Amino acid sequence: MRALPALALAVLVAAGCNNDKPHATAATAKPVVEGPGAKAERVTLPPPGVAPPAVAAGATVDGMWNLALKTLKGQPMSLADYKGKAILVVNVASKCGLTPQYSALEALQEKYAAQGFTVLGFPCNQFGGQEPGSPEQIEEFCSTTYGVTFPMTEKIEVNGAGRHPVYQALTPIADASGHTGDIRWNFEKFLISADGASITRFSPKTTPDDPAVIAAIEQALPKK
């Protein structure tokens, strides 16, 4: 049998590495980036659908607003900097099959930022070592490949003994399937309403441009 070209073999090996992990759906896989310097396609957001029930935030998240964080550039920050906005908290990674979700996250930022919304990205290297880069490398990749304009924090841990206190507050929240606890993979999402009263959790495989996510965001925006 003729040997496969090296590039094709590498692709097959990479595809087989994460068969038991969440994969990109057709929506997330569409803006595939082919090589260095390539830019992802822009995402057109669909109309909102039906939002899943939000969970009352309760006392577990009252203390998270002033927890110390740092931006990707090392500047001090906290969730309180965005209080009064709907916040979509996402643990992100640059070398994951779900990384193209960045395109839809940026589309949400562009559409809803002026209405009181922000995505907040938390780089994390705990899932398959898929966020290995330095802060500078992460920033360059996100800005040049996906045109990311939303804020991002320094690299953190979201599971285990080193779980950041923000995620200690968020992970007890259940998603629509009833899942609570550990983050399952890159690009799990928590939508905090602008009034801070409710949180909606979405699995990594639920894309940012899913009509249910869009509906939840529109419900979570500041009331006029």
N, C-alpha and C positions, 0 to 999 in steps of 0.2 A: 504493500500500500504506500502511496506517495506521502512523504512527510509533510505535515502542515507547515506553512510559513511561520516564522517566529512570532510575528505580530498576531496572527490568528490564534496560535497556541496560547499566547499570553491572555488574549481575550477570553478564551474558553476556560482557562484556569481561574481567572478572576471571577467569572460568572459562577463557577462552581463553589467558590469559597463561602458564600453566604446563602446557600439554599434554604437554611432553616430560619433566616432572618427576613424582616419585612422588605419587600421589593417596591420599586417605583411602579405606580400605576401608569396607564396610558397617558393620563393628564400630566403627571410629573415627568415622564420619560420623553415627552415631546421635545423640550428644548435641550437636547443633548449637546454637550460641548465636545468637539472632535479633537482638539489639540491645543498646544500652548498659544495663548493670544486669542483663541477663538472666543466669541461672545455668544451667550445664550439668546435664544429668541425671546421676544416680549410675549407675555401672556395676556390674553384678553379674558377678563373675568366674566363669568356667566351671571345671570340674574340670581338673586338670593332664593334659597329654597326654604326648608323648614328647619329651624334651629332645635337642637336637642335641649332638654330641660337643663337649666343652669342649676348649680349647687350653691346654697347659701355659704358665703365665705366663713362666717363665724369667727370665734375667738382664735382659731388656729393660725389665721393669717394676719391678725391685728398687729403683731409685732414685726412683720416682715418689711414694712414700708421704710423703716430707717436703718435696716441692716446695711453694713458697710459693703460696698462693691467697688470695683474699679472698671473703668472703660478699657477697651482694647488697647488704648494708648497709655494706660496706667494712671489716668486721672480719677480721683475719688468721685463716686456717684452713689445713688440709692434709688430704689423704686419710687421714693417720695418725689424725685425729680419729675416723675410722670403722673403723679396723682392728679385725678380729675380727667384723665384720658382713659379710654379703653386700651388695655395693654395685652398684646399677644406674646407671651413668653415662649420661646422655642429653643431647645438645645440643638445646636447646629454642628455640622462637620463638613469639611471640604472634599473628602475623598470617599463619599458614601454613594450607594445607589440612589439614595433619596436626595442627594445634594441639589439636583435640578429644582427641588421645591423652592430654592432661593428665588427663582424667577417669579413665582406666584406670590411669595412673601413680599417682594419688592412691588409687585403690582398692587397688592393690598395697601402698602404704605403710600404709594402714589395716589391712590383713589381716596383714601379715608383720612390721611394725615390732617388735612385742613378741617376735618369734622371732629377732631379730638380723638385721634387713634395713633398708636405706634406699635410696630413690631419691636421686640427687644430680644436680640440673639445672644445666647449663652454658648460659646464654643466649648466643646467637651470631647476629650480623647478616650473616653471609657469604652466605646463600642467598636471593637476591631481596630483600635489605633488609627481611626480615620480622621483625626484632627491633630496631626503631628507637628504642624508648622509653628513658627514663631508668631507673635502678634503682628509683626510687619508682613509676614507671608500670608497670614489669614486675611488681613486687610486688603492687600494687593489682589489676592485671588477674588475676594468678594466684590471689590469695586470694579476690577477690569473685566471679569467674566460675567457677573450678574448685575452690575451697576447698583450695588447695594447702597442705599442712603440711610437706612434705619440704624439706630444705635446698637452697638454690640459691647459686651463686657469682656473682661479678661477670661482666659480659659479656666473653667471650674470643673468640679466633680458633682455629679447629680445623683449618684448612688453610693452606697457603702459607707464606711466609717468617715470618709472625707466629704460626705454630701454637704454642699453649701447650705447654710441656714435658710436661704430663700426656697430651696427645693425641699428642705425639711418641712416647711410650711405648706408647700403646694402638693406634695405627693400623697397626702391622705385624701385628697379630693378624688372622687370617683368619676370615671367617664360614663358614657351612655350604656356601655356594656357591663358596668359595675366594677371595672378594674380600678384598684387603688394600689398605692405603694410604688415600688421601683419603676423608674423610667425604663421603657422596654427597648428603645433604640433611639438613634438620632432622629430629630425632628418631631418629637412629641410636643404637644401644644397645650398651653393653658391660657384661656382668655379671661382676663380680669375686667369686670365691668367698670365703667368710668366712675361710678359711685362707690366702688370697692365692695359692694354688697354681695356679689355673686361671681362664681368662677365656672367656666365650662372647659372640660378637658377633652382633648382629641388625641387619638392614637397616631403614631408616626405615619401609618399608611393613609390616614385621612389627609388629603392634599389641601394646601391653603386655599385653593380655588374651588374646593368643594362647595356646592350651594348651601349646605348646612353650616359651614364655617362662615360664609358670607352673611347668612341670615343672623347668626349669633353675633357677629361683629356689629351689624346694624342695630340690633337690640341693645348691645352693650355701650354704644356711643353716648356721649353726654346728652341729656335731655334738653331740648330747646325751650 
